[in-house]
Amino acid sequence: MVSILNSIDTGHEDMVHDAEVDYYGLRLATCSSDNSVKVYDIKNGGTALLDDLKGHFGPVWQIAWSHPKFGNLLASCSYDRKVIIWKEQNGKFSKYYEYANHDSSVNSVQFAPPEYGLVLACGSSDGSISILSYISETHNWDAKKIQNAHAIGCNAVSWAPAITPMTSDFSQSDSAKLVKRLVSGGCDNLVKIWREEEDRWVEENKLEVHSDWVRDVAWAPSIGLHQHTIASCSQDRRVIIWTSDDGTNWNSTVLQTFDDVVWNVSWSLNGNILAVSGGDNKITLWKQNLQGNWQCVSDVVKGQGQINSQ
């Protein structure tokens, strides 16, 4: 059963594009076409504005929290072609690092699993993906770019979990032994999987099923799961579940064809429930049954507080 815990008036002056809760579930960050990022304290069911971050000069599309082992860091990306990493000190956020090496809108940002260190992936409408890595010895950021990752543009990026079915040795503590992978979705209708190989990134797989722009991708956490699972959604109104036992051969299953474009997909922390939202103004939750079929277990009509559970 799904219940609405709280409804928050963000105070944004234009459309809100993303909302992300931090690792501990104590803070909420939002971003908007009003060019701002806002951070709220949501402890104990309350809502208090902590900071209003001004630094972008265009709509802010997405935000991402880092793992708390690196401090309270928040990344944001914008139509202004910039990525900003904000750092909290004494309750207020200030600009920690700014990356402005894209030629068009930056549409997606996501921090890597902490086992890889402090690393951020950024997908842009210029077709490239940037990988920003913090070098603790020099206190500088190193940037690598996957050029021409997607024709026309990249809309979404998502990291593979550090512990995967292929590398499930939980005794591995040296991040150098772990192979970084991420998945991306773009305006070429493709889902692509990338692997770091020494000092460069190579295309490992190209997944072709969608017939229109891929709007979001999400690699599922692998805790307790015996296979790789990726969800993708598209303007073709479909959500595709991609699964692989070996990381090389991928199978696709159409979760559902919806009534409108699907904008976002997001996994629960243990990777067994998928949330889907789109132009039909609904958020639906999906779970795989014992027979391997995906079923809608709950849906929420946005803005109306209406909940239907099945």
C-alpha positions in Angstrom: 0.0 0.0 0.0 1.3 3.4 -0.9 0.5 6.5 1.1 1.3 10.2 0.5 3.4 11.3 3.5 3.7 15.0 2.6 2.9 17.5 -0.1 5.5 20.3 -0.4 5.0 23.8 -1.8 8.5 24.3 -3.3 8.1 28.0 -3.9 9.6 27.6 -7.4 8.3 30.1 -9.9 8.2 27.7 -12.8 8.0 24.0 -13.6 9.9 21.6 -11.3 11.9 19.1 -13.2 13.5 16.9 -10.5 13.2 16.2 -6.8 15.8 14.0 -5.0 16.0 12.9 -1.3 19.5 12.6 0.2 21.1 9.3 1.4 19.6 9.6 4.9 16.2 10.8 3.8 16.5 14.1 5.8 16.8 16.6 2.9 15.0 17.2 -0.3 16.5 19.0 -3.3 14.4 20.3 -6.2 15.3 22.1 -9.4 13.2 24.1 -11.8 12.9 26.1 -15.0 13.2 29.2 -12.8 17.0 28.5 -12.9 17.2 27.6 -9.2 17.9 24.7 -7.0 16.3 24.6 -3.6 17.2 22.4 -0.5 14.7 21.6 2.2 14.9 20.0 5.6 12.3 17.3 5.7 13.0 15.7 9.1 10.1 14.4 11.2 7.6 15.2 8.4 8.3 18.9 8.4 9.4 21.1 5.6 11.9 24.0 6.0 13.8 25.8 3.2 17.5 25.5 4.0 18.9 27.2 0.9 18.0 28.6 -2.5 21.0 28.0 -4.9 21.5 30.5 -7.7 24.3 29.8 -10.2 22.6 28.5 -13.4 21.4 30.8 -16.2 18.8 28.4 -17.7 16.4 25.7 -16.7 17.9 23.2 -14.3 17.0 19.7 -15.5 18.4 17.3 -12.9 20.1 17.1 -9.5 22.0 14.3 -7.7 23.2 13.8 -4.1 26.6 12.3 -3.5 27.2 9.5 -0.9 27.7 11.1 2.5 31.2 9.7 2.9 32.2 12.6 0.6 30.3 15.2 2.5 27.0 16.9 1.6 27.5 17.4 -2.1 24.8 18.1 -4.6 25.2 18.2 -8.4 23.0 20.1 -10.8 22.9 20.3 -14.6 21.2 22.9 -16.8 20.2 24.1 -20.2 23.0 26.7 -19.7 25.5 23.9 -20.6 27.0 23.8 -17.1 27.3 21.3 -14.3 27.7 22.7 -10.8 28.6 20.7 -7.7 27.5 22.4 -4.5 29.0 21.7 -1.1 27.3 22.3 2.3 29.2 24.0 5.0 27.5 25.3 8.2 24.1 24.7 6.8 24.6 26.7 3.6 25.6 25.5 0.1 28.2 27.1 -2.0 29.7 26.4 -5.4 32.4 23.7 -5.0 33.1 23.0 -8.7 31.8 24.1 -12.0 32.2 22.2 -15.3 31.4 24.1 -18.5 32.9 21.9 -21.2 29.7 20.9 -23.0 28.5 22.6 -26.2 24.8 22.2 -25.5 22.3 21.6 -22.6 23.4 19.1 -19.9 20.4 16.9 -19.3 21.5 14.3 -16.7 23.9 13.9 -13.8 24.5 11.0 -11.5 27.2 10.2 -8.9 28.8 6.8 -9.2 28.6 4.2 -6.4 31.0 5.3 -3.6 33.2 2.3 -4.1 34.5 4.0 -7.3 35.4 7.2 -5.4 33.8 10.6 -6.0 32.8 10.4 -9.7 30.0 12.1 -11.6 28.6 11.2 -15.0 27.0 13.9 -17.1 24.9 13.4 -20.3 24.5 16.3 -22.8 22.5 17.3 -25.8 25.8 17.7 -27.7 25.8 13.9 -27.8 28.7 13.4 -25.4 29.0 12.0 -21.9 31.5 13.5 -19.4 33.0 11.6 -16.5 34.2 13.9 -13.7 36.5 12.3 -11.1 37.8 14.0 -8.0 41.6 13.4 -7.4 42.1 13.6 -3.7 45.9 13.9 -3.9 45.7 17.1 -6.0 42.3 18.3 -4.9 41.4 18.7 -8.6 38.8 17.2 -10.9 39.7 15.1 -13.9 37.4 15.1 -16.8 37.1 12.4 -19.5 34.6 12.6 -22.3 32.8 10.0 -24.4 32.4 11.8 -27.7 29.5 11.1 -30.0 27.9 8.8 -27.4 24.4 9.4 -28.9 23.5 11.1 -32.2 21.5 14.3 -31.6 21.9 14.0 -27.8 22.1 12.1 -24.6 19.1 12.3 -22.3 20.0 10.1 -19.3 22.9 8.3 -17.6 22.8 5.7 -14.8 25.7 3.8 -13.1 25.9 0.0 -12.7 26.2 -1.1 -9.1 29.7 -1.7 -7.9 28.9 -5.2 -6.8 27.3 -7.0 -9.8 26.5 -10.6 -10.6 29.7 -10.7 -12.6 31.9 -9.3 -9.8 30.0 -10.4 -6.7 33.1 -10.9 -4.5 32.1 -8.8 -1.5 35.7 -9.0 -0.2 36.9 -6.7 -2.9 37.7 -3.4 -1.2 40.2 -2.0 -3.7 38.2 0.2 -6.1 40.9 -0.3 -8.7 39.7 -3.9 -9.1 36.2 -2.8 -9.9 35.2 -2.2 -13.5 33.1 1.0 -13.9 30.0 0.6 -16.2 27.2 3.0 -16.9 24.1 3.0 -19.2 22.9 5.9 -21.2 19.8 6.7 -23.3 19.6 9.1 -26.2 17.8 10.8 -29.0 19.0 8.1 -31.4 16.4 5.7 -29.8 19.3 3.7 -28.3 20.3 2.4 -24.9 24.0 2.0 -24.6 26.3 0.4 -22.0 29.8 1.8 -21.5 32.8 0.3 -19.7 35.9 2.0 -18.5 39.0 0.4 -20.1 42.3 1.9 -18.6 42.0 5.6 -19.3 39.1 5.6 -21.8 35.5 4.5 -22.1 34.3 2.0 -24.7 30.9 1.0 -25.9 30.2 -2.5 -24.6 26.6 -2.9 -25.8 24.0 -1.2 -28.0 20.4 -2.1 -27.1 17.9 -1.5 -29.8 14.1 -1.8 -29.2 12.8 1.7 -28.7 11.3 3.5 -31.7 11.6 7.1 -30.3 13.8 9.1 -28.1 14.9 7.3 -24.9 14.1 9.7 -22.0 15.4 7.8 -19.0 17.5 4.8 -18.0 18.0 3.2 -14.6 20.4 0.3 -13.7 18.9 -1.7 -10.8 20.8 -2.3 -7.6 22.0 -5.9 -7.5 21.5 -6.7 -3.8 20.1 -10.2 -3.7 19.5 -10.3 -7.4 21.1 -12.9 -9.6 21.2 -10.9 -12.9 21.8 -7.5 -14.3 18.6 -5.4 -14.8 18.1 -2.1 -16.6 14.9 -0.2 -17.1 14.5 2.3 -20.0 11.6 4.5 -21.0 10.8 6.4 -24.2 8.7 8.8 -26.1 7.4 5.7 -27.8 5.3 5.3 -24.6 7.0 2.0 -23.6 9.1 0.9 -20.7 11.6 -1.8 -21.5 13.2 -4.1 -18.9 16.6 -5.4 -20.0 18.1 -8.4 -18.3 21.4 -10.2 -18.6 23.0 -13.1 -16.8 26.5 -12.5 -18.1 26.5 -8.7 -18.9 27.0 -9.4 -22.6 23.8 -10.9 -23.9 20.7 -8.8 -23.0 17.0 -9.8 -23.3 14.2 -7.2 -23.5 10.7 -7.3 -22.1 8.1 -4.7 -22.6 6.9 -3.8 -19.2 3.9 -1.8 -20.5 2.8 0.5 -23.3 1.4 3.6 -21.6 -1.1 6.2 -22.8 1.5 8.9 -23.2 5.2 9.6 -23.2 7.1 8.1 -20.3 9.6 10.5 -18.7 11.2 8.7 -15.7 12.0 5.3 -14.3 13.5 4.7 -10.8 14.3 1.6 -8.8 13.7 1.0 -5.1 16.8 0.6 -3.0 16.7 -3.2 -3.1 15.9 -3.2 -6.8 12.6 -5.1 -6.7 10.2 -2.3 -7.4 10.2 0.1 -10.3 8.5 3.5 -10.3 7.4 4.9 -13.6 6.1 8.4 -14.3 5.0 10.1 -17.5 2.7 12.3 -19.5 -0.4 10.5 -18.3 0.0 12.3 -14.9 0.5 9.0 -13.0 3.2 7.4 -11.0 2.9 3.6 -11.2 4.9 1.0 -9.1 5.8 -2.3 -10.7 7.0 -5.6 -9.3 8.0 -8.9 -10.8 5.9 -11.9 -9.6 7.2 -15.4 -9.0 6.3 -16.4 -12.6 8.6 -13.6 -13.9 5.8 -11.3 -15.1 5.7 -7.6 -14.2 2.6 -6.4 -12.4 1.4 -2.9 -11.4 1.1 -3.0 -7.6 0.1 0.7 -7.1 -0.5 3.9 -8.9 -0.7 7.5 -7.8 -2.4 10.3 -9.8 -0.1 13.3 -9.6 -1.4 16.4 -8.0 -4.6 14.8 -6.8 -3.5 12.7 -3.9 -5.5 9.8 -5.3 -4.0 6.3 -4.7 -5.2 3.1 -6.2 -3.6 -0.1 -5.0 -4.0 -3.5 -6.7 
